[in-house]
Amino acid sequence: MAAAKSTRSAAWGKKSSTIFDGIRQAFRYECIKEEVIESYLEQAGPVVYGKAYDSGLIFSVSELKRSLPWHEESFDGNTM
């Protein structure tokens, strides 16, 4: 059980890292200074995950996920 929990924690940590990398990239794209970005991320604190009880929000995210493959050619693998 401990190994499964450790693996799950590592997966969530990777997702948190991906979120912060995406925020960094978006701020850089907007020409925000690197020290401002890092200060913002330090003040933001850790990513907190929780259950979503808003079925409308869950539906919207599901629809977005379902529609993304139709727009795949619009995305560059190196950008958000």
C-alpha positions as CSV (number, residue, x, y, z in Angstrom):
1,M,0.0,0.0,0.0
2,A,2.8,2.4,0.8
3,A,4.4,1.9,-2.6
4,A,1.1,2.7,-4.3
5,K,0.7,5.8,-2.3
6,S,4.2,6.9,-3.1
7,T,3.6,6.4,-6.9
8,R,0.4,8.3,-6.7
9,S,2.2,11.2,-4.9
10,A,4.9,11.2,-7.5
11,A,2.2,11.4,-10.3
12,W,0.5,14.4,-8.6
13,G,3.9,16.1,-8.0
14,K,4.6,15.7,-11.8
15,K,1.2,17.3,-12.6
16,S,2.0,20.2,-10.2
17,S,5.3,20.7,-11.9
18,T,3.6,20.7,-15.3
19,I,1.1,23.3,-14.1
20,F,3.9,25.6,-12.9
21,D,5.8,25.1,-16.1
22,G,2.7,26.1,-18.1
23,I,2.3,29.2,-15.9
24,R,6.0,30.1,-16.4
25,Q,5.7,29.7,-20.2
26,A,2.5,31.8,-20.4
27,F,4.1,34.6,-18.4
28,R,7.3,34.5,-20.5
29,Y,5.1,34.7,-23.6
30,E,3.7,37.9,-22.2
31,C,7.3,39.2,-21.6
32,I,7.0,39.2,-17.8
33,K,10.4,39.4,-16.2
34,E,11.8,36.1,-14.9
35,E,12.2,37.4,-11.3
36,V,8.5,38.5,-11.3
37,I,7.5,35.1,-12.5
38,E,9.5,33.3,-9.8
39,S,8.2,35.7,-7.1
40,Y,4.6,35.0,-8.2
41,L,5.1,31.3,-8.1
42,E,6.8,31.3,-4.7
43,Q,3.9,33.4,-3.3
44,A,1.3,31.2,-5.0
45,G,2.3,28.2,-2.9
46,P,1.7,24.6,-3.7
47,V,-1.0,23.3,-6.0
48,V,-4.0,22.0,-4.0
49,Y,-6.2,19.3,-5.6
50,G,-9.8,18.6,-4.4
51,K,-13.0,17.1,-5.5
52,A,-15.2,19.0,-7.9
53,Y,-18.9,19.0,-7.1
54,D,-20.0,21.4,-9.8
55,S,-21.4,19.2,-12.5
56,G,-21.5,22.1,-15.0
57,L,-17.7,22.7,-14.6
58,I,-17.0,19.0,-14.9
59,F,-19.1,18.9,-18.1
60,S,-17.3,21.9,-19.5
61,V,-13.9,20.4,-18.9
62,S,-15.0,17.1,-20.3
63,E,-16.3,18.8,-23.5
64,L,-13.0,20.7,-23.8
65,K,-11.0,17.5,-23.5
66,R,-13.3,15.8,-26.1
67,S,-12.9,18.7,-28.6
68,L,-9.1,19.1,-28.3
69,P,-8.2,16.4,-30.8
70,W,-10.2,18.2,-33.5
71,H,-7.9,21.2,-33.0
72,E,-4.7,19.3,-32.6
73,E,-3.1,20.8,-35.7
74,S,-3.4,24.3,-34.1
75,F,-1.1,23.3,-31.3
76,D,2.7,23.4,-31.4
77,G,4.2,20.7,-29.1
78,N,6.5,23.3,-27.6
79,T,3.9,25.9,-26.6
80,M,0.8,26.0,-24.5
